[in-house]
């Protein structure tokens, strides 16, 4: 696998309180051409964002100090941070909790039991999409209206 120079690597902020998973995903993504900065909770993640603006955030939902929903509420108020795509990383199977995070601005979610390759595929897909989340929603609505008119 060819390594890209650090200045050309996409930056990812990985916020996960479980040390084993934080190291596993960080090392896997680093070997797959990404520069990964880690944080062990939402508050630590906010601190990292003061000096590091990533292209993507991978965010655990349930963490001590500051959980995923609280982290989302904070960054979605910041004009410099609110458009960063966010993948929710969860061990939680409560769909209402996942739905809350998606409504707060997360773009997608993956369960912690998912193979790291599946997480990598989601990361690559999100980073390759160039349409902002708000524009994408608008485009989707327009397409649906257009298709409905054709019928």
N, C-alpha and C positions, 0 to 999 in steps of 0.2 A: 504494500500500500504506500503510495507516494504521499509524503507529508508536505503540506503547504507551509510557507513562511508564516510566522505568527501574525504579521501585520495583515495578512490576507485571510485569516481564519475568522469565521463568524463567531461572535461572542455570545455565550449562553450563561445565564445566572441560574444555578440549580439550588433550590431551597428545599431541603429535606432534613428532618430531625434525626432520622435513623442513620447512624454513622456508616453501617455496612452498605446500605443502599446509596447513600451519598457518594461513597468511594466507588462503588460498582458503576453507577451511572456516569460519574465524572470521568473515570478512567476509560470507560467504553466510548464515550463521546469524544474525549481527547484523542483517542486512537483513530477516530473517524473524522478528523480534520477540524474539530471545534476547539476554541479556547473556552474553557469552563472555569467559572469562579463559583465557589460554593458558599452556602450559608446554612446554618443549622436551624434557623427559625425566621419568621417574617420580619421581626425587628432587626435581626442581623442582616437580612436581605435589603431592607431599607437603607441601612448604613452602607452597605456595599454599593448601592445605587447612587450614593453621593459622589463617588469617584469613578464609576464604571457603568456605562450605558450599554446594555446588551441588545442584540438583535432578537433574542427570545428568552423567555423565562419559563422554567419548569418549576412548578410550585406544588408542594405537598399541601393537602387540605388541613389535616389535623396535626397541629404542632403546639408545643408550649410557648409561652411568652406572647406570640402573635400568630394566630392561625391564618389559613389561606383566605377566607372571606374578609377578615380584617385587613390583611395585606392588600387585597384587591381594592377595597374601599379607599385606602390611602393612595395607592399609585394611580388609580383612575381619576383622581382629582388633580394630578400633576400633568400639566400640558406636555412636558418633555417625556413623560413615561407612559401616558395612557394608551398610546397606540402600539406598544410593544406586545407582540403576540404572546399568549400565555397558555401553556399546557398544564392542566391540573394532573397531579400524580396522586392517586388515592388508593388506599386499602379499604376505603369505606364503600359499602354497597348500598348505602341509603341514597336513593336517586333524588330525593328532595334536597339533600345537602349539595350534591353535585349540580343540580339544577340551579341552586342559589348562586354557586360560583360562576356558572355559565351566564346567568343573568347579570352578575356583577362585572362581567367583561372578559372572563376566560374564554379562550377560543375553542378548546377541546379538552378531553380528559383521557387518561389511560390508567388502568389499574396497575398497582405495584406488582401483581403477579404476572404481568405481561413480560415477554422476553425482551431484553434490551434492544434487539434488532427491530422489534415493532415500535419501540420508542424512537429509535433512530429514524425509521421510515416516516414517522409523524413529524419529527423535527425537520427532516429534509423537505417534506411537503410544505410545512408552514413557512420555512425560510424561502422556498422557491416561489411562493405566492406573493405577488407584488401589489395586490389590491388591498387597500386598507380595510379593516373589518367593517366600518360604517358604510363604505362605498360598496363592499361586497354584499351587505344586506340589502342595500338599495337596488343593486343590480339584480339580485335574486328576486326581489319583489316585482321589479319591472318585467323580468322574464316570465314570472308566473302570470302577471296580468296580461302580457302579450299572448302567451299560450292559451289562456282562458278566452281571449277575444277570438282566436283562430277557430275555436271549437264551435 
